[in-house]
Structure formats: C-alpha cells, structure tokens
Amino acid sequence: METTQLALRPYLETIEKHCRLLDRESLIQLIFELARQVEPGTRDDFLQSFLSSLPETGKQTSRVNETSENNLPAEVEELRQEIQTRIKSIEDGTYWDDPDDDDWQDSYYNDEDPDLLNDYQKEDLAELFSKAGRHFIHGEKKAAQKIYNALFSLVNEVEEHDYLPYFGVNLREARARHAKCIYELSSREERVDAMFTVMNAEMRSRDFPLLRDVMDAETGDLEDLEPFLISWQTALTEQNFRIKRVAELLLEVAFLQGGVTAVGDLAKIWQAQQPLGYLYWLQQLEREENWPLLRDAGSEALKSLPPGLDRRQAAGYLIRGRKKA
C-alpha cells in the first residue's frame, strides 16, 4: 500500500518550508544555482518554463493553454487511431509484412510479439500526459479533466488487448490528478459515485491511486472532506472487502477517520478473511513506533492467519517490534 514516488504535495510543502527561511537575495542565488545545474540540452525547456511561470506572463500562458485545451483531445484521438491500426496489424499478422520497430526487427530474439505501442507512440503518449499535467498544475481543472478523460479512455482501450508497455509516465499519479479534478468539479451529491468510478474501487491494479494520493496531488485540502469520508466509507462497505483493492480503500478511510485504532478494529473483524487488515494495522503501528501494541497485534495476527506469505509478513513485523520494545 506504499506510494513509491514522492507526491507533489509533500514535495512542494518541503520546498516551501525551506524557501520561507530565505531572504530575497538568497532565493535569487538558489534559482541561479538550479539553473546552472540544468543540462545544456534542456536549458531552453527550463527557461521557457521559468518565463511562463512569471506573474506578468500569466495572461499569455492562459491563451496558450486555451489553444492547447482545444487541440489536445484531437491529438489524443489521432494517436488512438494510429495505435489501433498497429494493434490490428499485430493481431491479424499483417504487421510482420513490414515491421516498424527497428529494435524488434533487428533482434535475434523475435519469439515474442512486439509492444502494442512503438517508440514514437510511447513518446507521443507521454507528451500528451505531460500537457494534461501542465493544465492540472496551472489550476485548469476542467481542461485537465477533459484531456485525462480522453487519455485514460485510450489507455483502457489498449489494455483490453494486452499489457500496456511502460512509456515513462507515472500512471498512478496521473490517475490521482484525474481523480482530484473529478472531486473538485463534482457536486456533493454526485461526488461519491464519480469518485467510485474514477478510483476503480473493484480493480486489482497497482496503478490506481488511494485517496491519500488524490489528497497529495497538489497543495491544499480537499473541499468538504469530512462528509465525503463518511459517504465514501458507506459506499465501500457495500462492496466485497475480500477484494484487495476494496480492502485497501476501506482501511485507508478507516485510518483517515479514526486513526490506527479504527484500523485495528477492522482487522479484528476481518481476521483471516482479509489478511490485509492485520498487515496494514501492523504497518501503521510500526510507523508510529508503538512497539508494545505492535507486539500484541503481531501475536494476534499470527494466531488468526493461516501459514503462508501473509503470516510470514506479520511475523516480520512482530520480530522487529520485539527488537525495538
């Protein structure tokens, strides 16, 4: 249940904390130093990003973004058609008449099918996600949602055929941004249903975010969070907690509402029916360095869980807890 990369919110909050300790001249020198470290080939990108972020260029940036918003869905559709043509040729065998993957064509190991996307399509898809992300970061949530809708429709369409090859984008973070757009743009009455859909609560994919990822997608708190959490928990409780994804979201909302105690209560109810309850409970206790309770919870988990990987993981928490206690 870990997020493997640093989310935007804690990243920016850490930077802000240190920047506020600096005076004007020190901030200028800091920017100079960051600019010096940029590789020569990316200096123009850094400069354009810097200039577009200046307050006096905000209006110009908005006009560029408006044009981008109108053009991007058409670009996504064009890429979708290119990818579908490639996939169809792979599936019907015509691809091998004239392969367009040089690396695959020149390889001595052609036993496996080529990726569903070629290198150019991967680059184009990554760039489209980057453009959607820039809309998000600039606070243009309607534009970002519109583009993310098109992009994830394309991603889902590709995954219906086979495994989506890696193309340099953190899909979990992108989906968290998409969900943040939907959360903010939905009415309170429609928000839970809308979030349930975008969070894919019944999916088993590791690429889908938790609510914490959505909260950390940018600085600032989610509007009307407390009433949402109550309704969110109710909606999740109606699902099958034996599904790992459902269990993860239920444990998270329990923790957000009632802390580690609420997580422990849920773990005791689920027991071996969903071992993730005990593992999440033990994980939180270890983070809080509550070694006495970790020891007791670990012993309870070993009594309840059958032999296997989950029980071995619980034993690992218990061993570490005993060493610290």
Phi, psi and omega in degrees: 000018181274146169268119192283338180244151181294125180286162186297318186298305179296329177298310181290323181295324177293316178297316180300318181303316182282324181294325182292345177275352185260149174274178185301313183295322179294323177295319178298315180296325178296316179296319177302316182294319177296321179295321179296328184281349180291135178296145182308321183291344182245011180296320180297319178298316179298316181295316180296321178295319179297312182295321182288343180268352179292143183304321185287347179258010183299320181294319179297318179300319181297321179294320177296318181294325179297317177297318180298318181300321182286329185271329189298315178302325177292323177294320177298317180295320178297317178294321179302317180295321178297316181293318179297323176298318179295314181299316180299319181292325177292317184288326181266359174091351182288344179303321186287351175291328180204075182300141180255006176260104183298317181298317180292319184295323183273355184284149174278355185241078184258027182286334182261154177292152176290164177299153178293340176240137173277177186298321180295321179291324176297316179296317180295319180294318178298320180293322178295320176295323178296319178294319177298320178297324178293322174300316181298311183297327179278006176082011181269074190291324179295317179295316181297316180298318180300317181287317178299322177304313180293318182294316182285335170297318177295314180301314180297323180295318178295317183292342175291337180272314183187191182294131177282119181292152179293135182228024172086014182242135174281095185294330179296316178292320179298320178292327176295320177294318177301314180295324178296320176300313183294320178300312185289328185268355180268149173287162180300326182289329184260352191297315183297313179298319180295318180290324179300322180289311185288333179277351180047063188298339181258004181282162179246020184272140178280350182279356181267141186280163166266172180297326177299323177297321179294318180295329182265007181294335175200171180288160182097155183269154175290136180291139177053043185295315186300308178297328177296317181300322179296312180292324179297316179296320178299316180296320181289326180297334179283352180265172181278109183291348177288340173286128187302317182298317178297316180298318179301314182291324178293317179295321179296313182291328175297317180294319180295330182269317188235008178070198186294333179295317179295324177295317178298320178298319180292319179298321180292329178287316183286317184048231185286347178296329176212089183301341181301333178300310178296318183295320179292319178300312181296323179298315180293321178296322178294319178299322180278355181057038177269078190293319178299315180290327176298319178297315180293316181294322178296319178296319178296320180296318181295328178287331187266329187269139178286164177304143181148189185298317182299318180293322178294321177295318177298320178297324178298316177299317182297318180297314179296322179295320180293326179291328182275332185294000000 
